[in-house]
Amino acid sequence: MSAAILLWAITFAQIALAIAMALALTRMIKGPRAQDRVLGLDTLYVNSMLLLLVFGMRTGNTLYFEASLIIGILGFVATVALAKFLMRGEVIE
């Protein structure tokens, strides 16, 4: 019984994360300002990281956890670089 509940919860989480990714992609494409597009990109990488984590829970493979960690690190660096570019106009001083 608990395995069936876990399967349904993971399936629901994957569907909800896929919808959240679609909405973040919409914000990234249609954002009226550059700050909205950066926020959409930030949300997109967090959602993709969480989707990989949920998929790793479903399959039981630890490779997905490591891949989500790499996505998290690269996404954070990209967000900081884009924010610095929007504030100062250059990334490397």
C-alpha positions in Angstrom: 0.0 0.0 0.0 2.7 2.5 0.9 4.6 1.7 -2.4 1.4 2.6 -4.3 1.1 5.9 -2.4 4.7 6.7 -3.1 4.3 6.0 -6.8 1.3 8.2 -7.0 3.1 11.0 -5.1 6.1 10.8 -7.3 4.0 10.8 -10.5 2.0 13.9 -9.2 5.3 15.6 -8.3 6.7 15.0 -11.8 3.6 16.4 -13.5 3.5 19.4 -11.2 7.2 20.1 -11.9 6.7 19.7 -15.7 3.9 22.3 -15.5 6.1 24.6 -13.4 8.9 24.3 -16.0 6.5 25.2 -18.8 5.3 28.3 -16.9 8.9 29.3 -16.2 9.8 28.9 -19.8 6.9 31.1 -20.7 8.1 33.7 -18.3 11.6 33.4 -19.7 10.4 33.9 -23.3 7.6 36.6 -22.7 9.2 38.5 -19.9 8.8 42.2 -20.4 12.2 43.0 -18.8 15.5 41.3 -18.6 15.1 40.8 -14.9 12.0 38.7 -15.5 13.9 36.6 -18.0 16.7 36.0 -15.5 14.1 35.0 -12.8 12.5 32.7 -15.3 15.8 31.0 -16.1 16.5 30.7 -12.3 13.2 29.1 -11.8 13.7 26.8 -14.8 17.0 25.4 -13.5 15.6 24.9 -10.0 12.6 23.0 -11.4 14.8 20.9 -13.7 17.1 20.0 -10.7 14.0 19.0 -8.7 12.6 16.9 -11.6 15.9 15.0 -11.8 15.8 14.4 -8.0 12.3 13.0 -8.3 13.2 10.9 -11.2 16.2 9.6 -9.2 13.8 8.7 -6.4 11.6 6.8 -8.9 14.4 4.8 -10.4 16.6 4.5 -7.3 19.7 5.4 -9.3 22.2 7.8 -7.6 23.5 9.2 -10.9 20.5 11.5 -11.1 21.3 13.0 -7.7 24.8 13.9 -8.8 23.5 15.4 -12.1 21.0 17.5 -10.1 23.9 18.8 -7.9 25.8 19.8 -11.0 22.8 21.6 -12.4 22.3 23.4 -9.1 25.9 24.6 -9.0 26.0 25.7 -12.7 22.6 27.4 -12.4 23.7 29.4 -9.3 26.9 30.5 -11.1 24.9 31.5 -14.2 22.3 33.4 -12.1 25.1 35.4 -10.3 26.8 36.1 -13.7 23.6 37.3 -15.3 22.7 39.5 -12.3 26.2 41.1 -12.3 25.9 41.7 -16.0 22.5 43.4 -15.6 23.8 45.6 -12.7 27.1 46.7 -14.1 27.1 45.8 -17.8 30.2 43.5 -17.5 30.8 40.1 -15.9 34.6 40.1 -15.5 36.1 43.3 -14.1 
